[in-house]
Amino acid sequence: MELREEFVSELCGRAVTLANKRFGKLEDLSIAGSDEAFPPISGVLVRANDGALLYAPFATVAAIDEHNVTLKSEPLDDARSGRPAGELLLRKDLLDKQILDVDGRKVVRINDLKLAPAGDSLRVIAADIGMSGLLRRLGLRGLGQRLLEKASRPGIRNALISWDTVQPLHRNEAGDPIRLRVPQDKMQRIHPADLAAIIEDLNAADQASLMGSLDEETAADAFEQLDVDTQLSILEDIKPDRAADIIENMEPDDAADLLSEVEPEKQLEILNLMEPEEAQDVRELLSHDEESAGGLMTTEYLWIPPGLTVTDAFAHIRNGAKDAELVYYVYVLDDKESIIGVVTLRDLITADPNAKVADIMIDDVVTAHTNDSREEIASMIARYDFLAVPVVDDAGHMQGIVTVDDAMDVVLPEKLRKMLPRMGRSRAKSRVGT
């Protein structure tokens, strides 16, 4: 069968013939729900002359020319019969719908789809997101071509996005949540802030659906970048167990800040569904006044027991660095968890491997109290030019740390806060220098 490049908008509506007689017209084309970069057309939907909607596997298509689609055999009586599970209809499910441009890191709208031959199959190769696609659908292909040729704005001609760099925000069945079929390696290319911006571009229902399709760590990284109102809206629309999975992967202080805005019953439900250790950290933070240092701190920090050498210290902190909010200050705690010193990674790296940590640590440690106000903490960090300050209780026991980015949250407006780098353990940290 001889095939050529086609656009879905021009292919749909074309006459369908069988045994040299007009049988109806092409209503739509389908692709199977596979992970192929350029999926093949699996079948065509035909609107018969009597109005019935029928389905023909693509293998039964004998020819496609400028005016007709010719079938080898009659389509199936039921438009659902023989159709692959999880398929997408190109016109119905994709045209005018939003897609995620993974490389462009944004949500765009499909105006048309380009198909290209590959052997005896037609494959989806690109999405047209430009003015040309709209004009083509209005039957003004020639006008669109002339406008694009005269267009002076950079990039206006490049309206086609290769299909292997986009992902449809689609549903398997009517009413199902949107599922995003993006391989993990592609998701790793999207910074959490960019992913959050993508989520914010969607409507409320699709925000929740997209969050539901991401892995827990990726969802948590993006979730932390969203404003509180968007976070709460998404929590209302996702299942409690999914909310628990996401929140337990957030930094404990961010998780506590979010749950403090949630109704007590829902808060308790989510906490009970979280892993016990993560839930305990969040409960501890929730017990403090949110306007205090206790409400601002995180319980994830690096610490070592006294009496270690520098070599021993590195072995000890290596296990805790993955979950620490800030990997720079290392606090030296006694068996009662009281602070007896602090040492920086710079100090450890430059010290003799056999030196005792007690000999290089600072033993006059500036601390804050859990009841100190947020403004006092911000002032303390600014005064001493700290990256973080440790927080203790009445007995002097270490409770957590307040990092500089959390301190800035106190004094900066929300829009500006979202632009600042975070101290957390998100995937963004692994990209520095890459």
Secondary structure as the mmCIF struct_conf table of DSSP 4:
data_model
#
loop_
_struct_conf.conf_type_id
_struct_conf.id
_struct_conf.beg_label_comp_id
_struct_conf.beg_label_asym_id
_struct_conf.beg_label_seq_id
_struct_conf.end_label_comp_id
_struct_conf.end_label_asym_id
_struct_conf.end_label_seq_id
STRN STRN1 GLU A 6 PHE A 7
HELX_RH_AL_P HELX_RH_AL_P1 VAL A 8 LEU A 11
TURN_TY1_P TURN_TY1_P1 CYS A 12 GLY A 13
STRN STRN2 ALA A 15 LEU A 18
TURN_TY1_P TURN_TY1_P2 ALA A 19 ASN A 20
STRN STRN3 LYS A 21 ILE A 31
BEND BEND1 GLY A 33 GLY A 33
BEND BEND2 ALA A 37 PHE A 38
HELX_LH_PP_P HELX_LH_PP_P1 PRO A 39 PRO A 39
STRN STRN4 PRO A 40 PRO A 40
STRN STRN5 ILE A 41 ALA A 48
TURN_TY1_P TURN_TY1_P3 ASN A 49 ASP A 50
BEND BEND3 GLY A 51 GLY A 51
STRN STRN6 LEU A 53 PRO A 57
HELX_RH_3T_P HELX_RH_3T_P1 PHE A 58 THR A 60
STRN STRN7 VAL A 61 ILE A 64
BEND BEND4 GLU A 66 HIS A 67
STRN STRN8 ASN A 68 LEU A 71
BEND BEND5 LYS A 72 SER A 73
HELX_LH_PP_P HELX_LH_PP_P2 GLU A 74 PRO A 75
STRN STRN9 LEU A 76 LEU A 76
BEND BEND6 ASP A 77 ASP A 78
TURN_TY1_P TURN_TY1_P4 ALA A 79 GLY A 82
HELX_LH_PP_P HELX_LH_PP_P3 ARG A 83 PRO A 84
TURN_TY1_P TURN_TY1_P5 ALA A 85 GLY A 86
STRN STRN10 LEU A 88 LEU A 89
HELX_RH_PI_P HELX_RH_PI_P1 LEU A 90 LEU A 94
TURN_TY1_P TURN_TY1_P6 LEU A 95 ASP A 96
STRN STRN11 GLN A 98 ASP A 101
TURN_TY1_P TURN_TY1_P7 VAL A 102 ARG A 105
STRN STRN12 LYS A 106 ARG A 109
BEND BEND7 ASN A 111 ASN A 111
STRN STRN13 ASP A 112 ALA A 118
TURN_TY1_P TURN_TY1_P8 GLY A 119 ASP A 120
STRN STRN14 SER A 121 ASP A 128
BEND BEND8 GLY A 130 GLY A 130
HELX_RH_AL_P HELX_RH_AL_P2 MET A 131 ARG A 137
TURN_TY1_P TURN_TY1_P9 LEU A 138 GLY A 139
HELX_RH_AL_P HELX_RH_AL_P3 ARG A 141 LYS A 150
BEND BEND9 ARG A 153 ARG A 153
TURN_TY1_P TURN_TY1_P10 PRO A 154 GLY A 155
BEND BEND10 ILE A 156 ARG A 157
STRN STRN15 LEU A 160 SER A 162
HELX_RH_3T_P HELX_RH_3T_P2 TRP A 163 THR A 165
STRN STRN16 VAL A 166 HIS A 170
BEND BEND11 ASN A 172 GLU A 173
TURN_TY1_P TURN_TY1_P11 ALA A 174 GLY A 175
HELX_LH_PP_P HELX_LH_PP_P4 ASP A 176 ILE A 178
STRN STRN17 ARG A 179 LEU A 180
HELX_RH_AL_P HELX_RH_AL_P4 GLN A 184 MET A 187
TURN_TY1_P TURN_TY1_P12 GLN A 188 ARG A 189
BEND BEND12 ILE A 190 ILE A 190
HELX_RH_AL_P HELX_RH_AL_P5 PRO A 192 GLU A 200
TURN_TY1_P TURN_TY1_P13 ASP A 201 ASP A 201
BEND BEND13 LEU A 202 LEU A 202
HELX_RH_AL_P HELX_RH_AL_P6 ALA A 204 SER A 213
BEND BEND14 LEU A 214 LEU A 214
HELX_RH_AL_P HELX_RH_AL_P7 GLU A 216 PHE A 223
TURN_TY1_P TURN_TY1_P14 GLU A 224 GLN A 225
BEND BEND15 LEU A 226 LEU A 226
HELX_RH_AL_P HELX_RH_AL_P8 VAL A 228 ASP A 237
BEND BEND16 ILE A 238 ILE A 238
HELX_RH_AL_P HELX_RH_AL_P9 PRO A 240 ILE A 247
TURN_TY1_P TURN_TY1_P15 GLU A 248 ASN A 249
BEND BEND17 MET A 250 MET A 250
HELX_RH_AL_P HELX_RH_AL_P10 PRO A 252 LEU A 259
TURN_TY1_P TURN_TY1_P16 SER A 260 GLU A 261
BEND BEND18 VAL A 262 VAL A 262
HELX_RH_AL_P HELX_RH_AL_P11 PRO A 264 LEU A 273
BEND BEND19 MET A 274 MET A 274
HELX_RH_AL_P HELX_RH_AL_P12 PRO A 276 LEU A 286
TURN_TY1_P TURN_TY1_P17 SER A 287 SER A 287
BEND BEND20 HIS A 288 HIS A 288
TURN_TY1_P TURN_TY1_P18 GLU A 290 GLU A 291
STRN STRN18 SER A 292 SER A 292
HELX_RH_AL_P HELX_RH_AL_P13 ALA A 293 LEU A 296
STRN STRN19 THR A 298 THR A 298
BEND BEND21 THR A 299 THR A 299
STRN STRN20 LEU A 302 ILE A 304
TURN_TY1_P TURN_TY1_P19 PRO A 306 GLY A 307
STRN STRN21 THR A 309 THR A 309
HELX_RH_AL_P HELX_RH_AL_P14 VAL A 310 GLY A 320
TURN_TY1_P TURN_TY1_P20 ALA A 321 ASP A 323
BEND BEND22 GLU A 325 GLU A 325
BEND BEND23 VAL A 327 TYR A 328
STRN STRN22 TYR A 329 LEU A 333
TURN_TY1_P TURN_TY1_P21 ASP A 335 LYS A 336
STRN STRN23 SER A 338 SER A 338
STRN STRN24 ILE A 339 THR A 344
HELX_RH_AL_P HELX_RH_AL_P15 LEU A 345 THR A 350
BEND BEND24 ALA A 351 ALA A 351
TURN_TY1_P TURN_TY1_P22 PRO A 353 ASN A 354
BEND BEND25 ALA A 355 ALA A 355
STRN STRN25 LYS A 356 LYS A 356
HELX_RH_AL_P HELX_RH_AL_P16 VAL A 357 ILE A 360
BEND BEND26 MET A 361 MET A 361
STRN STRN26 ILE A 362 ILE A 362
BEND BEND27 ASP A 364 ASP A 364
STRN STRN27 ALA A 368 HIS A 369
TURN_TY1_P TURN_TY1_P23 THR A 370 ASN A 371
BEND BEND28 ASP A 372 ASP A 372
STRN STRN28 SER A 373 SER A 373
HELX_RH_AL_P HELX_RH_AL_P17 ARG A 374 TYR A 384
TURN_TY1_P TURN_TY1_P24 ASP A 385 ASP A 385
BEND BEND29 LEU A 387 LEU A 387
STRN STRN29 ALA A 388 VAL A 392
TURN_TY1_P TURN_TY1_P25 ASP A 394 ALA A 395
STRN STRN30 HIS A 397 HIS A 397
STRN STRN31 MET A 398 THR A 403
HELX_RH_AL_P HELX_RH_AL_P18 VAL A 404 VAL A 411
BEND BEND30 LEU A 412 LEU A 412
HELX_RH_AL_P HELX_RH_AL_P19 GLU A 414 ARG A 417
TURN_TY1_P TURN_TY1_P26 LYS A 418 MET A 419
BEND BEND31 LEU A 420 LEU A 420
HELX_LH_PP_P HELX_LH_PP_P5 PRO A 421 ARG A 422
BEND BEND32 GLY A 424 GLY A 424
BEND BEND33 SER A 426 SER A 426
HELX_RH_3T_P HELX_RH_3T_P3 ARG A 427 ARG A 431
TURN_TY1_P TURN_TY1_P27 VAL A 432 GLY A 433
#
